[in-house]
Amino acid sequence: MKSGKRPKLGSHMSIAGGYYRAVEAAAQAGCDCVQLFTKNNNQWRAKPVSDEDVRLFKDALDQHSISCPLSHASYLINPASPDPVLRQKSVEALVVELQRAAQLGIFGVVVHPGAFTTSTEDEGIAAIIDSVSSVLKQTAQLDVNLLLENTAGQGTCLGWKLEQLQSIIDGVRDNSRLGVCIDTCHAFAAGYNIADESEFKSFANQLKRLFGWERIQAIHLNDSKKGLGSRVDRHEHIGEGAIGIGAFQMLLNHPRLRKIPMYLETEKGDRDGVDLDVMNLQRLRELVEP
């Protein structure tokens, strides 16, 4: 079942004090890769990325041998919104997210597909297709991919069914820079029982069939506080939630999925003097077969 080098494992890190601080924190925790916000994730506006910001960030990546830097878009962005003003604001904000990522040399920006709120699922998917098409067209000159993340399906959030993501991708005419980020907690909460061996294999086969391996460009590693099919997005430490350790063992040793960079989005802090990122990374690496 094993294939290639060991999986690249990392975590989402804070940019407080500068983008390079996220890289330093990743290195200190023993990460291979890093995810970050390029601006405050709960605000629309952001100060410009300076040349010094770029230099320090890229130098830190080189110095600490941290690869596959990934950014996550603001939670305010809703490409599925039926409100034309909010949807246009979301498109403009997502364009800025990709521009900032390009400045920093980040390969991709993860975004939640959005919620259809007062409209319908079909109308929401059509809105996302229109929004994403506009974003990709406006950023055609940038070497940055836009990664749609599967969701837990809370409320009217779209993307909890893999087929919804497929519909969006298929609906975008020029989708060469459109990728997918798979979140383990979200998949489980959405009803995909990745804790079961046969169901995990079925899920992996669906990923291959619906998207192709090349389009899956990032994985978020999170256990789930809530149960299978709960449609509730609550991350838990690896092996301490409803998913359990077995799913992560299958994931980390899958011949194709193990080649995709993986990022923790679990709670920060420490336990008995041990950094929680270090704890989670250790648990994951112990599952990797030699």
HUQUI-V672534 format. One record per pair of residues at least 24 apart in sequence whose ideal C-beta (glycine too) atoms are under 10 Angstrom apart, sorted by sequence separation. I is the first residue (numbers start at 1). J is the second residue. D is the distance in whole Angstrom. If there is no record, write none. Layout:
I/J/D
I/J/D
This chain:
8/32/4
9/33/7
10/34/5
11/35/7
12/36/7
13/37/10
15/39/8
73/97/5
90/114/7
111/135/9
148/172/10
159/183/10
223/247/9
7/32/8
8/33/5
10/35/7
11/36/10
12/37/8
15/40/9
72/97/9
73/98/9
162/187/8
182/207/7
223/248/8
241/266/10
6/32/8
7/33/10
34/60/10
71/97/7
109/135/10
146/172/10
160/186/7
221/247/10
222/248/10
238/264/8
240/266/9
5/32/10
34/61/8
71/98/9
73/100/10
87/114/9
159/186/8
160/187/9
180/207/8
221/248/7
237/264/9
33/61/10
46/74/9
73/101/9
86/114/10
162/190/9
195/223/10
238/266/7
71/100/7
146/175/9
157/186/10
160/189/8
161/190/7
182/211/9
195/224/10
199/228/10
235/264/9
237/266/5
19/49/8
34/64/9
44/74/7
71/101/5
109/139/10
128/158/7
147/177/10
148/178/7
150/180/7
160/190/4
161/191/9
162/192/8
180/210/9
194/224/10
221/251/8
235/265/6
236/266/7
237/267/7
258/288/8
41/72/7
43/74/7
70/101/9
86/117/9
127/158/9
128/159/8
145/176/9
146/177/6
147/178/8
148/179/7
149/180/8
150/181/8
152/183/8
159/190/9
160/191/8
161/192/9
180/211/5
221/252/9
235/266/6
236/267/8
258/289/10
18/50/10
20/52/10
24/56/10
34/66/5
39/71/9
41/73/8
42/74/7
44/76/6
69/101/9
79/111/7
80/112/9
124/156/7
145/177/5
146/178/6
147/179/4
148/180/6
149/181/4
150/182/6
151/183/8
154/186/10
160/192/9
179/211/8
180/212/10
196/228/9
219/251/7
235/267/7
248/280/10
252/284/6
20/53/8
23/56/9
27/60/8
31/64/9
32/65/8
33/66/6
34/67/9
35/68/9
36/69/7
38/71/5
41/74/5
42/75/6
43/76/8
44/77/9
71/104/8
78/111/10
79/112/9
80/113/6
81/114/6
82/115/10
109/142/10
124/157/9
125/158/6
144/177/7
145/178/7
146/179/7
147/180/6
148/181/7
149/182/8
150/183/6
152/185/7
153/186/8
157/190/10
178/211/10
187/220/10
189/222/10
195/228/8
219/252/10
251/284/9
252/285/8
18/52/9
19/53/6
20/54/10
23/57/7
26/60/9
27/61/9
32/66/7
33/67/6
34/68/8
35/69/8
36/70/8
37/71/7
38/72/9
39/73/9
40/74/8
41/75/5
42/76/7
77/111/6
78/112/8
79/113/7
80/114/3
81/115/8
82/116/7
83/117/8
114/148/10
124/158/5
125/159/9
140/174/8
143/177/9
145/179/5
147/181/4
149/183/6
150/184/10
152/186/5
182/216/6
186/220/8
188/222/9
194/228/9
237/271/9
252/286/10
253/287/7
18/53/7
19/54/8
20/55/9
21/56/9
22/57/8
23/58/9
26/61/9
31/66/6
32/67/7
33/68/4
34/69/6
35/70/4
36/71/6
37/72/6
38/73/9
39/74/7
41/76/8
69/104/7
71/106/5
77/112/8
78/113/9
79/114/5
80/115/6
81/116/8
82/117/6
83/118/8
109/144/6
110/145/10
111/146/6
113/148/6
121/156/8
124/159/10
133/168/10
137/172/10
142/177/8
145/180/10
146/181/10
147/182/10
150/185/10
151/186/5
152/187/8
154/189/8
179/214/8
180/215/5
181/216/8
182/217/10
183/218/9
184/219/7
185/220/7
187/222/10
188/223/8
189/224/6
193/228/6
248/283/8
249/284/9
252/287/5
253/288/7
20/56/4
21/57/9
23/59/9
24/60/6
27/63/8
28/64/9
31/67/10
32/68/8
33/69/7
34/70/7
35/71/7
36/72/7
37/73/8
38/74/9
40/76/10
41/77/10
69/105/7
70/106/6
71/107/9
72/108/10
73/109/5
75/111/10
78/114/4
79/115/10
80/116/5
81/117/7
82/118/6
83/119/9
107/143/8
108/144/6
109/145/7
110/146/8
111/147/7
112/148/8
113/149/7
115/151/9
120/156/9
128/164/9
132/168/7
136/172/7
137/173/9
140/176/10
145/181/10
150/186/5
151/187/9
152/188/8
153/189/7
154/190/10
179/215/5
180/216/5
181/217/7
182/218/8
183/219/8
184/220/7
185/221/9
186/222/8
188/224/5
189/225/9
192/228/8
193/229/8
248/284/6
251/287/9
252/288/5
253/289/5
19/56/7
20/57/5
23/60/4
27/64/4
33/70/7
34/71/10
35/72/6
37/74/8
69/106/5
70/107/7
71/108/7
72/109/7
73/110/6
74/111/9
75/112/7
77/114/7
78/115/6
80/117/8
81/118/9
82/119/4
90/127/10
94/131/7
98/135/7
102/139/8
107/144/7
108/145/4
109/146/6
110/147/5
111/148/7
112/149/6
113/150/9
114/151/9
119/156/8
121/158/7
128/165/10
131/168/10
132/169/9
135/172/10
136/173/9
137/174/7
140/177/8
149/186/7
150/187/6
152/189/4
153/190/5
178/215/7
179/216/7
180/217/7
181/218/4
182/219/5
183/220/4
184/221/6
185/222/4
187/224/9
189/226/6
191/228/7
192/229/9
249/286/9
250/287/9
252/289/8
15/53/9
18/56/6
19/57/4
20/58/9
22/60/8
23/61/6
26/64/7
27/65/8
37/75/10
68/106/9
69/107/7
70/108/6
71/109/5
72/110/5
73/111/4
74/112/10
78/116/9
81/119/8
82/120/9
90/128/10
94/132/8
97/135/9
98/136/9
101/139/10
105/143/9
106/144/7
107/145/6
108/146/7
109/147/7
110/148/8
111/149/7
112/150/9
113/151/7
117/155/8
118/156/8
129/167/8
133/171/8
134/172/10
136/174/6
139/177/8
151/189/9
152/190/6
153/191/8
179/217/4
180/218/8
181/219/7
182/220/7
183/221/8
184/222/6
185/223/7
186/224/8
188/226/9
189/227/8
190/228/9
191/229/4
219/257/7
238/276/10
245/283/7
249/287/4
18/57/8
19/58/9
20/59/7
21/60/8
23/62/9
24/63/9
27/66/6
68/107/6
69/108/9
70/109/8
71/110/7
72/111/8
73/112/8
78/117/8
80/119/8
91/130/9
95/134/8
99/138/9
102/141/9
103/142/10
105/144/9
106/145/10
108/147/5
110/149/5
112/151/6
115/154/8
116/155/9
117/156/6
125/164/6
128/167/9
129/168/6
132/171/8
133/172/5
136/175/8
150/189/10
151/190/7
152/191/10
176/215/10
178/217/10
179/218/8
180/219/10
181/220/6
182/221/10
183/222/6
184/223/7
185/224/4
188/227/8
189/228/8
190/229/7
191/230/9
219/258/10
237/276/7
240/279/10
245/284/9
248/287/6
249/288/9
20/60/4
23/63/8
24/64/7
26/66/5
67/107/9
68/108/9
70/110/6
71/111/10
72/112/9
87/127/6
91/131/5
94/134/9
95/135/6
98/138/9
99/139/7
102/142/4
104/144/10
107/147/9
115/155/6
116/156/5
117/157/10
121/161/9
124/164/9
125/165/10
128/168/5
129/169/9
132/172/5
133/173/7
136/176/9
150/190/7
166/206/9
170/210/9
175/215/9
184/224/8
185/225/8
188/228/6
189/229/7
190/230/9
191/231/8
216/256/8
237/277/10
239/279/10
240/280/9
248/288/10
249/289/8
19/60/8
20/61/8
23/64/6
80/121/9
82/123/7
87/128/9
90/131/6
91/132/9
94/135/5
95/136/9
98/139/5
101/142/8
102/143/7
103/144/10
115/156/4
116/157/8
126/167/9
129/170/9
130/171/9
131/172/10
133/174/8
136/177/6
162/203/8
169/210/9
183/224/10
185/226/9
188/229/8
189/230/5
190/231/7
216/257/8
219/260/5
221/262/5
222/263/9
238/279/8
239/280/9
245/286/9
246/287/9
15/57/9
18/60/9
19/61/10
24/66/9
82/124/8
91/133/10
92/134/9
93/135/9
94/136/10
95/137/10
97/139/9
101/143/10
102/144/5
114/156/9
115/157/5
116/158/6
125/167/5
126/168/9
129/171/4
130/172/9
133/175/9
135/177/10
136/178/7
150/192/9
169/211/7
188/230/9
189/231/6
213/255/10
214/256/10
218/260/7
219/261/7
220/262/8
221/263/7
222/264/7
237/279/7
238/280/5
245/287/7
20/63/9
23/66/5
26/69/9
61/104/9
80/123/8
81/124/8
84/127/9
87/130/8
88/131/9
91/134/5
92/135/9
95/138/5
96/139/10
99/142/7
101/144/5
114/157/7
115/158/7
121/164/8
125/168/6
128/171/8
129/172/6
132/175/8
135/178/10
163/206/9
166/209/9
167/210/10
189/232/6
190/233/9
213/256/5
216/259/10
217/260/7
218/261/6
219/262/4
220/263/6
221/264/5
222/265/5
223/266/8
237/280/6
238/281/9
240/283/9
20/64/10
22/66/9
61/105/8
80/124/4
83/127/10
87/131/6
91/135/6
94/138/9
95/139/6
98/142/6
100/144/9
101/145/9
113/157/8
114/158/6
115/159/10
124/168/10
128/172/9
129/173/9
162/206/6
166/210/5
189/233/6
203/247/9
213/257/8
216/260/6
217/261/8
218/262/8
219/263/7
220/264/8
221/265/8
222/266/6
238/282/9
239/283/6
44/89/7
61/106/10
79/124/9
80/125/7
82/127/7
90/135/9
94/139/9
98/143/10
99/144/8
101/146/9
112/157/7
113/158/5
114/159/8
122/167/9
126/171/8
132/177/10
133/178/9
162/207/7
165/210/7
166/211/7
186/231/10
189/234/8
218/263/7
220/265/5
221/266/8
222/267/10
238/283/5
239/284/9
23/69/8
44/90/10
57/103/9
58/104/7
78/124/10
80/126/9
81/127/7
88/134/9
92/138/9
98/144/5
112/158/9
113/159/4
121/167/10
125/171/7
129/175/10
132/178/7
165/211/8
169/215/7
189/235/10
195/241/10
200/246/8
204/250/8
213/259/8
220/266/10
237/283/8
238/284/6
22/69/8
46/93/9
53/100/10
57/104/5
58/105/6
80/127/5
81/128/9
87/134/9
91/138/8
95/142/9
97/144/9
98/145/9
112/159/7
113/160/9
162/209/9
163/210/7
185/232/10
186/233/6
195/242/8
200/247/6
203/250/10
204/251/9
207/254/10
213/260/8
239/286/10
44/92/9
45/93/9
57/105/8
79/127/7
80/128/5
98/146/7
111/159/10
162/210/5
185/233/7
195/243/5
199/247/9
203/251/10
208/256/7
239/287/9
22/71/10
44/93/6
54/103/6
57/106/9
78/127/9
79/128/5
80/129/10
97/146/9
162/211/8
166/215/10
185/234/7
186/235/9
194/243/7
195/244/5
197/246/8
200/249/10
201/250/8
207/256/9
208/257/10
238/287/9
19/69/9
43/93/10
46/96/7
49/99/9
53/103/8
54/104/6
78/128/9
79/129/9
80/130/10
81/131/8
165/215/10
183/233/8
185/235/5
193/243/9
194/244/10
195/245/9
196/246/9
197/247/9
200/250/5
204/254/6
207/257/8
45/96/9
46/97/9
49/100/5
53/104/7
54/105/8
79/130/8
80/131/8
113/164/7
184/235/9
185/236/7
195/246/6
196/247/8
200/251/8
204/255/10
19/71/10
44/96/9
48/100/9
49/101/9
51/103/9
79/131/4
94/146/7
113/165/7
183/235/9
194/246/9
195/247/5
204/256/8
13/66/10
49/102/10
50/103/9
78/131/9
79/132/6
188/241/8
189/242/9
194/247/4
195/248/10
197/250/7
201/254/9
204/257/6
39/93/9
46/100/7
49/103/5
77/131/9
184/238/9
188/242/7
189/243/9
193/247/9
194/248/9
196/250/10
200/254/8
203/257/10
48/103/9
49/104/6
79/134/9
113/168/6
188/243/5
192/247/10
195/250/9
10/66/7
15/71/10
79/135/8
185/241/8
187/243/9
188/244/10
194/250/8
10/67/9
39/96/8
150/207/10
184/241/10
185/242/9
194/251/8
200/257/10
223/280/9
8/66/10
10/68/7
12/70/9
38/96/9
39/97/8
77/135/10
185/243/7
222/280/9
8/67/7
10/69/9
12/71/10
38/97/7
184/243/6
188/247/8
221/280/8
8/68/6
10/70/8
12/72/7
37/97/9
38/98/10
187/247/9
221/281/9
223/283/10
38/99/9
39/100/7
38/100/4
37/100/10
38/101/6
148/211/10
184/247/7
221/284/7
184/248/7
36/101/10
38/103/8
38/104/7
79/146/10
148/215/10
184/251/7
36/104/9
38/106/7
147/215/9
79/148/9
108/177/9
110/179/9
112/181/10
147/216/9
149/218/8
182/251/9
36/106/8
109/179/10
110/180/10
111/181/9
145/215/9
147/217/6
150/220/9
35/106/9
38/109/8
108/179/6
110/181/5
112/183/10
147/218/6
149/220/7
160/231/7
34/106/10
107/179/9
109/181/10
145/217/6
152/224/8
35/108/10
71/144/9
73/146/9
108/181/8
110/183/9
145/218/9
160/233/10
73/147/9
112/186/9
152/226/8
157/231/9
35/110/8
70/145/10
72/147/9
182/257/8
71/147/10
73/149/9
80/156/8
153/229/9
154/230/9
155/231/8
157/233/8
70/147/8
72/149/8
80/157/8
152/229/10
153/230/9
154/231/6
80/158/6
152/230/8
153/231/4
154/232/6
182/260/8
184/262/9
78/157/10
79/158/9
80/159/9
98/177/9
152/231/6
153/232/9
154/233/6
181/260/9
151/231/9
152/232/6
153/233/9
154/234/10
180/260/10
181/261/10
182/262/9
183/263/10
185/265/8
19/100/10
152/233/4
184/265/10
185/266/9
151/233/7
152/234/8
181/263/9
183/265/8
19/103/10
19/104/6
19/106/9
80/168/9
79/168/9
12/110/10
110/217/9
110/218/6
72/181/9
108/217/6
107/217/8
108/218/7
110/220/8
70/181/8
107/218/9
112/233/10
35/181/10
72/218/10
70/217/8
70/218/6
72/220/9
68/217/9
68/218/8
70/220/10
108/261/10
110/263/9
107/261/9
35/218/8
33/218/9
35/220/8
70/261/7
72/263/9
68/260/9
69/261/9
68/261/4
70/263/6
72/265/9
67/261/8
68/262/9
68/263/9
10/218/10
12/220/8
9/219/10
11/221/9
8/219/10
10/221/9
7/219/9
9/221/8
7/221/10
35/261/9
34/261/9
35/262/10
36/263/10
33/261/5
35/263/4
32/261/8
33/262/8
34/263/8
35/264/9
32/262/9
33/263/7
35/265/8
32/263/10
31/263/9
31/264/8
29/264/9
26/263/10
9/252/8
25/268/9
7/251/9
7/252/5
30/275/9
6/252/9
7/253/9
29/275/6
31/277/7
7/254/9
28/275/8
29/276/9
30/277/8
31/278/10
29/277/4
30/278/6
1/250/8
28/277/9
29/278/5
32/281/9
2/252/9
3/253/9
7/257/8
8/258/9
13/263/9
25/275/10
28/278/9
29/279/10
31/281/7
2/253/6
3/254/9
4/255/8
7/258/5
8/259/9
10/261/7
11/262/10
12/263/6
13/264/10
26/277/8
29/280/9
30/281/6
1/253/5
2/254/9
3/255/4
4/256/9
6/258/8
7/259/8
8/260/8
9/261/8
10/262/7
11/263/6
12/264/7
25/277/8
29/281/6
30/282/8
1/254/7
2/255/7
3/256/8
5/258/9
7/260/8
8/261/4
9/262/5
10/263/5
11/264/4
12/265/5
1/255/6
4/258/7
5/259/8
7/261/8
8/262/7
9/263/8
10/264/7
11/265/8
12/266/9
14/268/8
3/258/7
4/259/6
7/262/6
8/263/9
9/264/8
11/266/8
13/268/9
30/285/9
2/258/8
3/259/7
12/268/9
1/258/9
11/268/9
13/277/8
11/276/9
12/277/9
11/277/5
10/277/9
11/278/10
9/277/10
11/280/8
11/281/7
9/280/9
10/281/8
9/281/6
9/284/6
9/285/7
7/284/8
7/285/9
6/285/8
9/288/9
7/287/10
7/288/6
6/288/6
6/289/10
6/290/9
2/288/8
2/289/5
1/289/7
2/290/8
